[in-house]
């Protein structure tokens, strides 16, 4: 039977990260790996690691695809946070109805 604590601790708040920076660094790392593997491709292929070139190329391409996607996600999160802040400021909105406390959201990463 698994151990279940009597009173579980609350979940920590979400960590705010700059996704575009993380994706850009990862994409650059995959590109550097691709270049290095391309330089030593013949030796790697002779030792049974010829697929590493394609793996690093795939990592770089997926990173390039992820850059605009992370930008879209960041803009969308910023718009949602602004909309929540605007809604919480209205006394007739859902946050002000029936004396319910307003929800506070952390600011979206820039």
C-alpha positions as CSV (number, residue, x, y, z in Angstrom):
1,X,0.0,0.0,0.0
2,X,1.5,3.4,-1.0
3,X,2.3,6.0,1.7
4,X,-0.2,8.9,1.7
5,X,0.8,11.8,3.9
6,X,-2.0,13.1,6.2
7,X,-1.7,16.7,4.9
8,X,0.0,17.0,1.5
9,X,1.9,20.2,0.9
10,X,0.5,22.7,-1.6
11,X,2.0,22.7,-5.0
12,X,4.6,25.3,-5.6
13,X,3.8,28.3,-7.8
14,X,4.6,27.8,-11.5
15,X,8.1,28.8,-12.5
16,X,8.3,31.8,-14.9
17,X,10.8,31.1,-17.7
18,X,11.6,32.9,-20.9
19,X,10.7,30.1,-23.3
20,X,12.1,31.8,-26.4
21,X,15.5,32.1,-24.8
22,X,15.5,28.5,-23.7
23,X,14.4,27.3,-27.2
24,X,17.0,29.5,-28.8
25,X,19.8,28.2,-26.6
26,X,18.7,24.6,-27.3
27,X,18.5,25.2,-31.1
28,X,22.0,26.7,-31.0
29,X,23.3,23.7,-29.1
30,X,21.8,21.3,-31.7
31,X,23.3,23.3,-34.5
32,X,26.8,23.2,-32.9
33,X,26.4,19.4,-32.4
34,X,25.3,19.1,-36.0
35,X,28.4,20.9,-37.2
36,X,30.7,18.9,-35.0
37,X,29.1,15.6,-36.0
38,X,29.3,16.6,-39.7
39,X,33.1,17.2,-39.3
40,X,33.6,13.8,-37.8
41,X,30.9,12.0,-39.7
42,X,33.1,9.5,-41.5
43,X,34.8,8.4,-38.3
44,X,31.5,8.1,-36.5
45,X,29.9,6.2,-39.3
46,X,32.9,3.7,-39.3
47,X,32.1,3.0,-35.7
48,X,28.4,2.5,-36.2
49,X,27.2,6.0,-35.3
50,X,26.3,7.4,-38.7
51,X,22.8,8.2,-37.6
52,X,24.0,10.9,-35.2
53,X,24.2,13.3,-38.1
54,X,20.5,12.9,-38.8
55,X,19.6,13.1,-35.1
56,X,21.4,16.4,-34.6
57,X,19.9,17.8,-37.9
58,X,16.4,16.8,-36.6
59,X,17.1,18.5,-33.2
60,X,18.2,21.7,-35.0
61,X,15.2,21.7,-37.4
62,X,12.7,21.0,-34.5
63,X,14.4,23.9,-32.6
64,X,13.9,26.2,-35.6
65,X,10.2,25.2,-35.7
66,X,9.9,25.8,-31.9
67,X,11.2,29.3,-32.0
68,X,8.1,30.9,-33.6
69,X,5.8,28.5,-31.7
70,X,7.3,29.7,-28.4
71,X,6.9,33.3,-29.5
72,X,3.2,32.7,-30.2
73,X,2.8,31.0,-26.9
74,X,4.4,33.9,-25.0
75,X,2.2,36.4,-26.7
76,X,-0.9,34.3,-26.0
77,X,0.0,34.0,-22.3
78,X,0.6,37.7,-22.0
79,X,-2.8,38.5,-23.6
80,X,-4.5,36.0,-21.2
81,X,-2.8,37.5,-18.2
82,X,-3.8,41.1,-19.3
83,X,-7.4,40.0,-19.8
84,X,-7.5,38.4,-16.4
85,X,-6.0,41.5,-14.8
86,X,-8.6,43.7,-16.6
87,X,-11.4,41.4,-15.6
88,X,-10.3,41.3,-12.0
89,X,-10.4,45.1,-11.9
90,X,-14.1,45.3,-12.8
91,X,-16.5,45.2,-9.8
92,X,-19.2,43.5,-11.8
93,X,-16.9,40.9,-13.3
94,X,-16.7,37.2,-12.1
95,X,-13.9,38.1,-9.6
96,X,-16.0,40.7,-7.9
97,X,-19.2,38.8,-7.9
98,X,-20.6,37.6,-4.5
99,X,-17.6,38.9,-2.7
100,X,-15.2,36.3,-4.2
101,X,-11.6,37.4,-4.0
102,X,-9.9,38.3,-7.3
103,X,-7.5,35.8,-8.7
104,X,-4.0,37.0,-9.1
105,X,-1.8,35.7,-11.8
106,X,2.0,36.1,-12.0
107,X,3.1,38.4,-14.8
108,X,3.8,36.7,-18.1
109,X,7.5,36.4,-19.1
110,X,8.8,38.9,-21.6
